């Protein structure tokens, strides 16, 4: 519970972060057994890793249950279902806001699920942590938003735009056009690997 207040996706972070802060961490000066908690969590079986997590989850859901009030709940629309929008939804739902998250993809998670390969981040881990948020009463809708003005006209009191940066940047460098068939934008390549359909490239 304490961790989840500031770290919305601990299971995901533990499997994907390369720990750039560890070399500079001053805890290494006073403790020999330094960090490595994320690495240990990644390799533990679920029953050992989560040790009583179901009971903790019930407590968490109880603590974060939306507040009951007799007035109409403010309606918030989050555009994009990545970490930013899900964090906003996690923070607002317990306060009594009615949050709807929109995304053009069929499931919530954004680049967490569409750009990170499954061998590094299993889908069930993503679903578990995303569902912690959706279970707070947050609504997810698969829908591409083309107009924020039109969305506001549907009765929402506020919008949060968390569309992220799903497009990679191309570079105009010598040889780029000549080798276009075998040069791929990083973001698109990661998405193809994540969905097990990587494009073919010629040999070096």
C-alpha angles and dihedrals in degrees: 000000000000091000093048092057091071103014108056096181108033096157092049094044091049090058101041109032114097090207101240090172096061099079091055097040111121091211085082089069094060104028130051096197096066127188113301090134092120091049092050093048092051093058101039120101114253095253092054095037096052099035103180094348093142091063090046090049091054090052090047093051090048093051094046098041109135113265115256115237134161096222122085111279115241111250119226126188120204116199109212126023100230129117094287096054093040090052091051089049091049091053098043103041095067089051091061101263119140104230127193120187119204127197136160090225121084095244139034122256105078115208090354090078102023101049107029115082117242094238088064100037118022116217093235090061091053092047092049095054096039090050090055085067099039090050089063087074098274114148121221120201127183102224136127112233112218099168128034090193091057091047092052089052088063090075104270117147096208142003130219115199110208100155093139124200106295095162124083122221120248121215127220098219132145111284095017095116094040092053097037094122092060101035118086133189109247098233092050091046092053090050091052091049091048090055093043095245105105114176118246122254131194121250118271 
